[in-house]
């Protein structure tokens, strides 16, 4: 016998890396009704698990941390900044409108407003 099932919801063949990334993007865009899907709360930052946020960090309201964002103790993330797939060590300051993706920022790194740090490692100069 042959059986079938008529599925009315979202479906995607995840046989390639590209389709797997597409699935994740669709989930983050809210196209899939998953429990725990991230949503933007106007009263606070957008936290997209999994993340780790250290003590005494200051996050502006309209920022995004995650997925796979790590903020060490005392980091500051200013208005409009985005941190994805990156690790920021202690005391990192991300200026307004910055984007940090696939990167590692060492202790005390300051990223100026509007800068894009993608696929890099930054170590601030020592005084």
N, C-alpha and C positions, 0 to 999 in steps of 0.2 A: 504494500500500500504506500501511497504518497500522501504526505500531510502538508498543509500550508497554514500560514498565519498572516492575516491582513494587519499590518502594523501602520498606525496612523501618525505616529510621532516621528521624532528625529532619528535618522539612521545615516551612518557614514561608514564605508569600508575603510578601516584604518591599516591597510596593508603596507603603506609607505610612510616614510618620515614626514613627507609633505602633508599627507592626509591626517596624520596624527596631530601635527601642528595646527591644521585647519580646525580639527575637532576642539582643541584647546582654545583657539581664538573664538570659535562659536560659543563655547561655554562662557568665556569671559565677556563676550558681547551680549549675553543674556538670551541667546537664541535657543538655548536648551533649558528646560525647566528643572534644573537640578537643585536639590536641597543644599543650602550652604553656598549657592552661587553668590559671588560678590555683588554688592549693590552700593551705589553711592549714597551716603547719608550727608545731607547738606550741613549738618551740625558738626561734622568731623571728617578726618582723613579717610581715604579709601584704603583699607587693609585687605590685601589679597593673599590668603594663606597659600603656602606656609611661609611664615616670617618669624624673625626673632628681633625683638626691639629691647635694647638695653635700658638700664636705669637712667633717669634724668634726661631723656631725649625730649626734644621739643619739636612737635609736628604742627605745621600750619593746617588750617581746615581743609584747603583744597589741594591736597597732595595725594600721591599714590605710593604705597610701599608694598612690593610684592607683585607677582609671586616670587618666591625665593629671594626675598630681600632680608639682609641682616644689617642692623644698625647697632654699633657698639655703644657703650655708655656715653651719655652727654652729647650725642649728635643733634644737629639742628637741621630740619628740613623745611625750607621756606616755601611760600605760596607758589603753587603750580609745579612743584618739582615731582619727578617720577624716579623711583628706584626699583629696578627689576633685575632678577638674576645677578645680584651684586652683593658684595660685602663691604661695608663701611666700618672701619675700625673706630676707636674712641675719638670723640671730639671732632668728627668730620662735620663741616658746614656746607650744605647744599643751597646755593642761592636760588632766588625766585626763578621759576621756569626752567630749571636745569633738568637734564635727563641723564641718568646713570644706568647703563645696561651692560651686562656681561663683563663687569669690571670689579677691581679691588682697589679701595682707597685706604691708604695707611693713616695712622693716627695724625689728627690735626690738619688733614687736607682740607683746603677751602676751594670750592668750585664756584666761580663767579656766576652772577645772574645770566641765565640764558645759554650757558655752555652745555654741550653734549659730550658726555664721556662714554664712549661705546667701545667695548672690547679692549680695555686698557687697564694698566696698573699705574696708580699715581702715588708717589712718595714725596711729601713736601720737603723743600730744602731745609737743612738744619741751620740755625742761626750761628 
